[in-house]
Amino acid sequence: MQHDRPPTVTSLGAAVMARLAALARISADPDGLTRLYLTPAHAQATRQVAAWMEEAGMEVRLDAAATVVGRYEAATPGAPTLFLGSHIDTVRNAGHYDGNLGVVTAIAAVQVLHRLGERLPFAVEVLAFGDEEGVRFPVTLTGSRALAGLVRPDFQEARDRDGVSLAQALRDFGCDPDGVPGLARDPATVLGYLEVHIEQGPVLEEADLPVGIVTAIAGASRLVVTVEGRAGHAGTVPMALRHDALAAAAEMVLAIEAEAKATPDLVATVGQIEVPRGAVNVIPALTRFSLDLRSPSDAVRRAALARLRAAFDAIAARRGVGLSAQGSYDEPAAACAPGLMDAVEGGIRRLGLTPLRLPSGAGHDGLALAGLCPIGMIFVRCAGGLSHSPAESVTEADIDAATRLLVDVLRHLRPETCRP
């Protein structure tokens, strides 16, 4: 296997971009980037990432959940560990940077330290998770949940659309599914987790800043709302006598939009709506729609959800339709650690940049790792805020700034600042 030359301090952005391009060529789709958990493409990516970690001076292993772990020892044996990294699985037809950026920048930062012979007062482990996107199996964050001791007892039973169980897929990958619960780390040995990630939003671009400090990963609630009305002939039932499920649902959707616009730190999306057995000349008797509600504050999200449920009930009663709502997902927000946020801000200022703090509306492995240790994130500007798309784009200059920032934070971070 051909390996890149170790990056010099003056070529970090170019070196990281070259490796990201190489990683993007490892795909199940010859016309785009698709790399799902525990597939041959994922296996090839783990081998490439492991080779880069070895070049960077790390001891490398693949754990029972198929996370690539590269360890760079501390100056003093027995020192606690700081986690860096992200994920190398993708959605279908993905961009090049979501997840991959955090792994490659972390490797590059450690490689700088190794090339200069620097050891830190803590060990560093670079983690390349494989199941952040949750595309192949109806589970997600398997690798990070395992480290936090949060895997569900029945996780092995999850199956992909071909009927392959997660347990079998792990065995086929060369991993031991029975060993996943044993991956849980002792919180006393872990300083924290720091991840570099594209913003997936437009705030940094609007502020004309290359990097930002994440304050929290938003919590999310997802519901499927079912509205039951009464079918009738489109031409013979007067408007005042109708019980139109779709019209009621439409009013509920507008109530969702109004609630989100009126509530700071809240976003809400109805991404799916259907009228089963609908016809052009029939009053809709049944409508279902999805609701995705997110906020960096669990209190804000839960209060908004309670108000929306009350609004739905009022709309249903006034229109004479039935209503039910089934929760499909509920994940609490994860606040970033003040010490890690301050450490990143200090690094940004030392680079001569303006610090900006902002929340993450998207989920990340930090959601799981927050149950184990303090977490922090560095956001990197991306064009148009686009993500989960082949149009995902970053600049070499911004990647250079993010990688230099990570090196600087590692050099200045002191273990006592990570925890409150």
N, C-alpha and C positions, 0 to 999 in steps of 0.2 A: 504494500500500500504506500502511495506517495504521501508524504507529510509536508505541511507548510513549514517554512523556516520560522523560528521563534520571532515574534514581532519586536521591533525596536520601539523605544519609547516615542519616537517621532512618527511611527506608522501604525498606531493602534487602530484607527478608524478603517484604514485600507485593509489591514489584516483581518479584522472582524468581518468586514463586508465580504471579503473573499471567502471566508469560511462559511458564512451564511449562504452565499451563492452555491457553494459545494454541497452544503446540507440540503438545500432546496432541490437539488437534482436527485436526491434519494426519495423516490416516490412510487406509489403503485400506479400512478396515472402518467403516461408519457407526455400528456399535453398540459399537465398542471401539477400542483403539489397536493397529494393526498397520502397521509401517513398515519394510519390508525394503530391503536394500541395492540401490541402482540402480533403484528403482521410481519411478513418478510421485510417490508420496507422499514418498519420500526427496528427490526433486528440489525439491518445494515446500518441504520443511523446510530444505534448504540455502539456498534463496533467503531465507527468513525469518531464519535465523541470520546470513546474510551482511548483511542489512539492520541487524540489531541490532549486529553488529560495527562496521559503518560508523558508526552513531550513537555508538558508544563510542570513536570516534577511531582506529579501526584501518584499515590498508590490507588489503583483502580479496581473496583469490583462491581458485579451486577447483583443486586439484592433480590430477595424472593418475590418482590412485586415488580421486577424488571426496571427498577430505577438504577441508572448508572451513577455510582458514587465515586468521586475522586477526592482523596484526602491529602491535604498539605499540612504536615505536622507543625506544631507550635515550637517556639524557641525552647520551651520547657515542657518535658513530658508530663502528661496528665492534666494539661490545661484544658479548659472548656472549649467547645467547638462552635464556630459561627457557620451557619448554613448559607450558601449562595446557590443561585440557579433558577430553573423554571422547568418547562416541559418541552419535549421534542415530538409529541404527537400533534396532529393537526386535525382541523375539520376537513371536509371534502372540498377540493378546489380552493385551497387556502392561499394566504399570502406567505411571504418568506420570513416574517419577523415575529409574529405572535408566538411567544414561548421560546422559540429558538434563540432569539436575541439575548435573553437572560442567561442561557446556558453558555453561549459563545463568549459574551462579554466577561462572564465570571472566569472562564478558562483563561482568557487573555489577561485578566488582572493578576491571577495567580502566576501566570507565566512570566509577567514582568518581575514579580517578587523573586521567583525562582532564578531567573537569569541574573538578577543583581545580588543573589545570595541572601536575601532578606527573609527572616523568620519573624513571626508576630507573637504577641503574648497570648495568643489563642490559636487553636487549630482551625483550618478552613476545610469544609467539605462542600464541593460543588456537586449539586444534585441535578440530574437530568431525568425528570419524571416522565412517565409514559402514558398517563391516563388523566390528564387535566380536562380534556375536551369532552370526554364521555360520549363519544360518537359511536363506537362499536358496540359497547355493552350499556345496559341501562343503569350504570353506576358511574361515578366520577371521583376524581381525586384519590384513587386507590393507593398510589405511592405515598402521597403526603399524609393521608389518613392513617396509613400503616405506621409511619414514624411517630405520629401523635397518639397511637393506640386507639384509634377511632374507627377501625374497619368493622362493618356489621358482621355478626356471626354467620349470616347466610350469604356473604359476598361471593363465595365460590360458585353459587348456584345461578348467578346471572348468566344469561345466554344472549349471543348475538342473533342476528336475523337468520343465520344459517343453522341455528340450534346448537352451536358450539358453546360449551360452558366456559366461564372464566377460569375455573380450575384446570380444565383440559388445555385451554390456550396457554396458561402459564407453564404447564408441564411440557407442552410442545415447544415452548420458547426456551426451555432449559432451566426453568425456575421451579421452586417447590411451593405450591400454594399453601401447604400446611405450615410453612415457615413464615407466612406473612404476619400473623399476630405477634410473633416473636421479634419483629422489627421495631417495636415500640421503644423509643429512647427514654432515658431517665432525664426529666427536666433539669435536674441539677447539673447535668453535663453539657447542656446546650445554652449558648449565649443568646441566640436569636436566629432569625431568617431574614435575609435581605435579597430582594429580587429586582432586577432591571427588566422593564417591560415597556413596549410601546403603549402610548396613552389609550389608543382606541377611541379617542374623542378629539374635539377641536380646540380645547382650552389653551394648550401650550402654543399651538399655531396662531391663535388669535392674539395671544400675549407676546408673540415673537420670541419665545424662549425655547432653548433646546431640551432642557430637562426640568423636571418638577419633583416635588416631595409629596408622596401620597399620605393622606391623613387617615384614611380608613377604606376598607373594602366593603362596599354596600351589602347590606342584607337584602334578601329577596323573598317575596311571597308570590306563589303562582297558584291560580285558581282556574277551574273550568266551570263556567256559569251556564246553567241550562234554564231556558225560559220556555214554558209550555202555554200555548194559547189554544185557539179553536180554529180549525180549518173552515173555509167557506168559499163560495164562488166569488171571484173578483168583481163580477158585474152585478150581483144581486144583493149583497149584504151592505146595508148603509154604513157609512163611516162611523156613526155614533154607536153602532151596535157591534162593532168588531172587537175581537180579542186577538190582536195581531202580535205574535211572538217576536217577529223581526223588528217591528216598530218599537216595541218595548225594549228590546235589546239595544237598538240604536240610541234610544234615550239614555240607557245605562252607559253606553260607550261615551257619549258626550259628557255624562256626569263624571266619568273617570278622567277625561281630559281636563275638565274644569277643576277637579280636585287637585290634580298634579300641578296645574298652572298656578293655583292659589297657595300651594304649600311649598315653602322653601325646602331644599334638599330632598325632593321627592320626584321621581320619574315613574310614569305608568304607561304601559303599552298593551294594546289589544292587537295581537299579531295574527289571530285566527278567528274566523267566524264562519259558521256553516248553517245552512237550512236543509236538514235532511228531508229528502223526498219533496223538495220545493219544486214548484211549477210556475210558469209565467202568469197563469190565470187562477191561482189558488192563494188565498190568504194564508200566510205561514202559521203552521200550528206548533212548530218546534224550532228553536234556535239555540245554538251553543256558541259561546265565545270564550277565548282565553283572556286572562289578565296576568300581567307581569308587573309587579309593584316593587320598586327598589329605593333604598335610602341608606346613607351611611349611619343613620340613627334608627335603631330598632323602635324607639318610642314614637318617632315621627311616622314610621312605616305602619306600625300597629294601630296608631290612632287614625291614620288615613283609611286603613282597611276597615276599621269599625264604622267610620262615617260612610264609606262606600256601601257597606252591607246595609246600613240603615236607608241609604238613598235607593238601593235596589229594591228593598222591601216596599218603600213608599211608591215607587214607580209601578211595581207589580200589582199592588193593591189598587191603585188608581186605574190601571188599565185592565184589571180583571184577568191577570195571567198568573200561572204558577211559577215558582222560582226555587231553584236549588243551586248550591255552590259547593264544589268539591275541591279541597286543597290538594295540590299535587306536589308542592315543594315549599319548604320553609327553611331558610338558612339565615341565622343571625349575622349581623354585621361584625366585622373584625377591625377594631381600632388599631392603628399602627402605634408602636411604642414611642413615647416622647423622646427617649434617649436616642433611638435610631433616627427619628425625624431630625433632631437637633444635629446629630452627626452628619447627616446628609446635607443639611443646610450649611454647616460649617465648611464642608467640602465645596459646595457650590460657590460660596463666598470666596474661598481661597482660589478658585479658578477664575474669579473676576466676573461671575455671572450673578444675575438677580434671582433670589430664591422665590418660588411660588409654591404654595401648598394647595392641594386639591384632592378630592376623594376619587376613588375608583368605582365606577358604576358596574364594571364587569367583575366576575368572580375569578379567583386565582388560587393557587395552591396554598397561599397564606391563610385562606379561610380555614383550612384544616390545621395548619401548623400553629395557628393562634391558640389552639388548645394545648400546645406543648411549650411554646416559647414566645418571647416578644417578636413581632414581625415589623418589617419596614419595606418600602418599595420606592424605587426611582422610576419615574415615568420619562419616556423619551418622545419627543414630538413626532407625529406621523402625518403625512399629507392628507388634508381633508378630514382627519379623524377616522379614516377608513380602516377596517380590519375585517378578518375572516373573508378576505377577498383577494384575488390576484392583483388588484389595484393597490394593495397595501404598499406604502412607500416611506422610506426614511432617507436621510442624507448621510453621506460619509462623515461630514463635519459633526453632525449631531451624535452619531455613533462614537466618534472619537471623543467628544466631550463626555458622553456617558461612561465610557470605559476609563478615561482619565479620572473622572469623578469617583468611580468605584475603587480604583487604585488608591486614591487619596484618602477615601473614607477608611479603607482597610489599614492604612499606615497610621492614621490618627485615632482610630477607635480604641477605647480602653474598656476592658470587660465590665468595670463597675458602672459604666454609663448605659449599658444595654437594659438593665433591669431598673424598675422604679425603686 
